Amino acid sequence: MAEQSLSSAQNAAAEAALVDDLVARARKAQQSFARDADQSRFDMAALAAAWAIMEPARNAALSTQAVEQTGLGNVADKTIKNHRKTLGLLRDIQDVRTVGVIKEEPDKGLTEIARPIGVVGAVVPSTNPAATPANNVINALKCGNAIILSPSPKGVDVCAVLLKHIHAEFDKLGLDHDLVQMVPSPSSKIKTQRLMEAVDLIIVTGSQDNVRRAYESGTPALGVGAGNATVIVDETADLDEAAKKITASKTFDNATSCSSENGVIVVRSVLDDFLQALHAHGGRWLDESAAQAVKSSLFDQGHLNRYMIAKDIDVFLEVAGVQVADQSTAKFVILPGDAVGADAPESGEKLSLALTLYVVDDFEAAMQKTQQVLAFQGAGHSVGLHSRDDSRAVRLGLSMPTCRVIVNQAHCFATGGSFENGLPFSLSMGCGSWGGNSIDDNLHYRHFMNITRIVRPIPANEPSVDEVFKDYWAAAGR
């Protein structure tokens, strides 16, 4: 027993030392990269990493490998995701200064200077084993950092190939390979934990256990919360457009996105028409017997069934042992929703081609149901609204524990940034205090740099006590 304990301790020490070596190499490479740098150096490095994944042949091969090795999603949609998410990020950062003086405020006597963070660690999920690492790498390089990736066990080989392509592009520019590294296989909690402790900033997307460990590591950490996107369809909505967008979002990459709709709350007066519209676009309403069969299969002893999550619809239905109407054109299934909470797992995130539908009497009841769902899972992430009444979107923003209200859009395309909305492109959505996160916006380049402020004296701007308290005294007395 003592020998086993000693051996285990030696193995742990060896794994920690391996990570320490990666960090030391990254730190040396970063210091050289950032020394006397101009904007062009950082921009070219970011573009090199972007082309590593966007070059069409590489993108197709990475997407194919990702599906083969993780068993999640589908090749066509991953190819689109790799391309559009990266292209959108490049648009967002194209004219952004991340070197030297980036802002002057003479009236306040302030000058802001962008500074690299140093070495970034990024823990990335199996659902997007190429797109998420690429996004993190591009942001890190844009701001003058080195980065070390820690992929999930299923995504290790995909990440390694992406890294090879990045290094091939680096060779064209004479950049040091050690600027972008990955924790080598096999993955382990010891390696990931040591990475969290040794870098200057840790980014975590995916496992909420990893997010908690990152916050406890002692290193500044940016983690993102769990998704459970809930969308309201009210009586004013364009039902066909809503059904079309929900279908496109729900089925994209077989629902691997944290922003894929998991619950839809429909006002009763439009239920029949909305179900018809969903059916026309590929949604299949399940009767009580079929719904129970799907739930029994999908929620396997408290865990999602790995043979059903992110699988094609024919595989999903076969595992569940269910047939649906017009099965040849079916794209996803709709579970009748009633209860919310741990005893109703269909009210949570499903990572599969299953959508739970709740029926309510009016918009007030829809807001109450949304509150219940978010209290169970997904607080902070996002809610959606299909409506012609924009004031209802504002009401949701004022009352829901959510950082995003997505209006009349396909949810999974919109939440992480879109060419048709103003959010920054990202694969990591901060959920604020509601989701236990330190950020409430989409992870983007600004999170990858420090700012030094030069502070100069200005003419005094000191109010009198009377000026500050006059309204209070008028209301409450002195």
N, C-alpha and C positions, 0 to 999 in steps of 0.2 A: 504493500500500500504506500509506504514512504517513497519507494522508488518510482511508483506511478505519479505521485504528487510532484516529485522532483522533476521527472520528465515533462509533466504538464507545465510546470513553471518555466522550464528551459525553453519549451516550444513557444510559450507566450512571450518570453523575453526576446526570442529570435524574431518573432513576428513584429514585435514593437520596434526592434532595431532595424528591420527591413523598411518599415514606414519612416523611421527617423532618417534613414539614408535618402529616401525619396524626397523628403522635405528639405534636407540640407542641399541636395542637388537643385531642387526647385528654387530655393532661396538664392543660391549663387547665380542661377540663370536669370532670375527676375531682377536682381540688382544690376546685372549687366544690361538687360533689356531696357530698363527704365533710366539708366544713367545717360544724361544729356539727350534724352529722347525728344523728338518733335512729334507732332500729331500724325505725320505720315507713317512713322514706324509702327505705332499702335494700330493705325487703320489697316495697314497692309497685313499685319499679323492676323487681325480679325477677319479680313477678307480671305486670307489663306485657309483659315479654319472653316469658313463658310463654304468655300468652293470644295473643300474636302468632302462635304456631305451633299452639296447641291449638284455636283457634276453628275449628269444623268445616269451614266453607267454605274457609278459608285452608289448613287442613291438607290437604284433598283436592286443592286446586289445587297446593300445593307438592309433594305426593307424585306427582301426575301429571307435573308439570314435571321432577321429579328423574329419573323413569324415562325420559321422552322425551329428556332431554338427556345423561344419563350412560349410558343403555342398560343399567343395572344394577338388578336387583331387580324387584319388582312393586308396583303402586300400592296394592293392598289392604293388604299387609303394611307398607309404608312408612307408611301412614296410621295403622295400629295402633301402629307403633314410635314415631312422632312423638308420639302421644297418651300412651301408657303410660310411655315413658321420661321424658317431661316431668312427667306427673302423679306418678310415683314420686319424682322429684327434689323436687318441691314438698312431698310428704309428708315427705321426709327433712329438709328445711331449715325446715319451717313454724315450729317453736318454738325454733329455734336462735338464740342471741344472737351477733351478729357486730359489735356496736358497744359501745365502752366496756368496763366491767369485766365479764368473763365467768366468772371463777372466783376464789374466795377460799379460801385454806388457812391459817387462823390458826395452826395448830400448827407450820407450816413458815415462817410469816412471809411468805407469798407472795400476791401479787395478780396476776392475769393480765388484760391489757387487749388487746382485739382492735384491730388496726390494718390499714388497707388496704395492699395492695402497691403500688398506683399504676396503671400502664398495663400491661395484660396483652396479649400477642400470642398468637394461637391459629391454628395451621396445621391445617386440617381436611380430611378425605378426601372423595373422590367417592362412596364407598359409602353415606355418610349425610350428604348435603349440606345437610340442614336440621336433623336431630335432634342431630348433634354440635355444630354452631355454637350452637344454642339452649341446649344443656346448658352449654357454656362461658360463654355470655353470662349465663345465670341465676346461675351460681355466682359469676361476677365481680361482678355488680351486688349480689348478696346481701352481699358482703363490702366494698362501697364502692369498687370499681375501675371504671376505663374499660377497654374491650377493643377490639382491632383484629383482625379476622378475615382470614386469608389462605387462601381456598378453593383447591381444586384447579382446574385449567383447566376440567374438565368440570362442576364445581359452581358456577362463578362466577355464572351467571345465577340459579340457585336461591338462592344466598346473598344476592344483591342484592334479590330479592323478599322474602325473610325480613327483611332489614334495613329495607325499606320498611314492612313491617307493624309491626316493632318501633318505628320512628319514629312511626308513626301512633298507636300506643298511648302513646308518650312524650308526644305532644302533649296527650293528655287529662290528663296530670299536670304539664305544664309542664317536662318534663325536656329537657336538652340533647341533641340528636341526636349530638353528638360523643362522647358516652359509649360509643356502639357504632358502629364504623366497619368498613369492609373495604378491603383493598388493591384498587384498581380494576383492571379488566381492561385489557389482557391480563396474565395471570399471568406472572411471570418469576422465575428464581432470584435475580436481583439484588434485586428488591423483597422477596422472602421473606427473603433473607439480611440485608438492611438492617433489616427489621422485627425479626428475631432480635437484632440488635445494639443496637437503639435502645430497646426496651421494658424494663420492670422484671422481667418473668417471661415465659417463652415456654412454651406448651403445644403439644405436637406429637402428633397422632394420625394414623397411616397410614404413609406411606413411611418405611422404616428409614433411607434416605439423609437425609431431613429430620431424623429423630431424631438421627442422628450430627452433622449440621451444627448443630443446636440446642445440643448438648452442647459443641461446639467454638466457639460464638459468643461466649463470655465473659459471657453473660447467664444467670442462674439458669434452668434448664430442667427441665421434666417431660415426658419422652417415654415412650411405651409400646411394648412389644415385639411381635414377630410372633406370630400365633396359629397353632396347628396342633393343635386340640383332639383328644385321644386318649382314648377311653372304653373301659373294661373291662366286659364282661358275663360274670359268673361263673356257676357252676353252681347258685347259690342264688337267682338273680335271678327276679323275676316277668317272664318273657320277653315276654308280650304288652304289659305296661306299658312295659318297656324299649323295645320296638320302636315303640310308639306315641309315646313321648317323643322318641326319636331321630329319627323321621320328622318330627315337628312342628318340631323344632329344625333339622334338616338342610335342610328345604325352606323355612323362613321367609325371606321376602324373597330367595328363590333363592340362599341361602347366602352373602349378602354379609357376614354377621357374622364377625368374627375368632374368635368363640366357636362357630361352627358345627362340628359333628363332621366331622373329616377322616379319622380312622381309628377303627375299632372292633376291639377285641381280644376274641375269644370263646373260652371254654373248650370244648374239643372235644366233651365229653359232651352239651352242649346245642345244638350247632351246627345240626343238622337242624331242631329245633323252633324255634330262633331265626330261621332263614332263612324258615321258613313264616310266622312272625309278621311278619317284615319284609315279606314278599310281600303279606300281607293288608293291610298299611298302605301299600303303594305302592312298596316297595323291590324292585328287579329285579336278581337275581344274573346276572352276565355270564359266559358261557363264555369259554374262552381266546381264541377268534377275535374275539368282540365286544369283549372287554376290550382286546385289542391295538389294535383299530380306534379305540376311545375314547382310549386313551393316545396313539396316534400323532397324533390330531387335537388333543387337549387340550394336550399338551406340545409346542408348535410351536417347534422349534429353540431349546430352552432357556427358552422363555417360555410363559406361559399364553395360550391362544388367546382373543383378545378377543371372538370371535364365539360363545364357549361360556361364558365366565365370567358368573355371575349371570343366566343366561338361563333362560327357561321350559324345561321338560323336552322339549317337542316340538321346540323350536329346537335344544337341545343334541343330541338324537338325530339330527336331520336333518343337522346339520353333521358329526357323527361318521359318518354313513352307517350307522347301526345301528338294527335293530328289536329289540324285546324282547317277551317274553310278556305278554299282557294289556296291550298298550301304551296302551289308552284310559284305564286307571286307574293307569298308572305315574307315580311322583312323583320318583324318583331312581334312580340305578344303583349297583351294588355291584361294585367291582373286587376280584378275588382278590389278596390281599397276601402277599408272601413276603419280598423283600429290603427293606432300609431304607437310605436315603442318596441321594447325588447321582445315582447310576446307577438309582435307582428313584424318579423324581419323584412317583409316586403316593403315596409315603410322606410327602409334604409338604402344605402348604396348597394347596387347589385352587380355592377361591372359586367353586365350581360344584356342580351337583347330582350329584356323584360322591363316593362314600364307599369307602374302602379297608378291606377286612375281613381281619384276620389270625386264624388259628386256632392255639391253643396247648393244651398238655396240661393245665395247671392254673394256679392263681392265681400261683404262683411264676414260671412262665414268662411269664405275662401282665405281671407287673411288670418282668421283664427286657426284654420287647419294648417296653414303654412307655418304659423308660430309653433304649433304642436310638433310638426315634422322637424323643424330646425332645433327645437329643444331636445329632440331625440338624437339627431345626427345632422351635421352639415352646417351648423351655425357659423356665420361669418363668410362663407364661401360665395354663394350667389343664389338669387331667385330670379324667376322670369315672369314676364307678363305679356300676354297677347291681348291687346285692347286698343280701341280707338280713343279712349279717354286717358290722356296723358297725366291728368291730375292723380289718377290711381297709381301711376308709377311713383310719383312724389310721395303719396301716402305710404307706399311700401318702404320707400327710402327713409321716411321719418319714423317708421314703427317696427320694421323687421330687424332682427339681429343679423344683418348681412352687409357685406362690403360692396356688393354689386347688384343692381337691378337691371336685368337685360330685357329690353323692350322690343317686341315684335322682331326677334331675330332667332336664328338657329343657335341654341344656347352654347353648344360646345365650340362653335366657330367664333362666337362673339366674346365669350368670357376671357379667353386668352389673347385678345387683340385681334382685330380684323381690318381688312382694307376698307371696310364700310362702317367702322366706328373709331372712336378716338382713344381706346385703351392701347397701351403698349403691348407689342407681341411678346408672349411669354408662355411657358409651359408650367409655371409655378405661380399659383395665386395665393397671396397672403390673405389671411382671414381675420386679422385684427385680434383684439382681446376676446371677441366672441368665440373664435376658433383656437385660442391659446397661442396666437402668433405675435411676433414683434412688429410685423408690417401688415398694412391693410390694403396694399395695392399690388399690382402685378410685379413680380420680380423683374427688374430691368437694370440697365447699365449703372444708374445712379447708386444702386446698392453695392456696387463693386469698387467704389473709390471713397477716399477720405477728402475732406476739404479743409485747407488751412485758411484762416481769415486774418488778414492784416487789418488792424483796428487803429484808426487815427483820431485825434481829438477833433471835435466839431463844436460850434457854438452851443452853449448850454440850452437844453430843452426841458426845463423843470417846471411843472405846473404848480399852481398854488393849491393849498388844501381846499380852499373854497371852490375852486374850479372842479376839483375831483368829486367832491361830496355834495354839490349843490342839488342834484336830482334826488339823491338819497335823502338829504335833509328835508327837501320839499315833500317827499312822500311819507317819511317816518319821523321827522323831527330830529332835533339835535340831541 
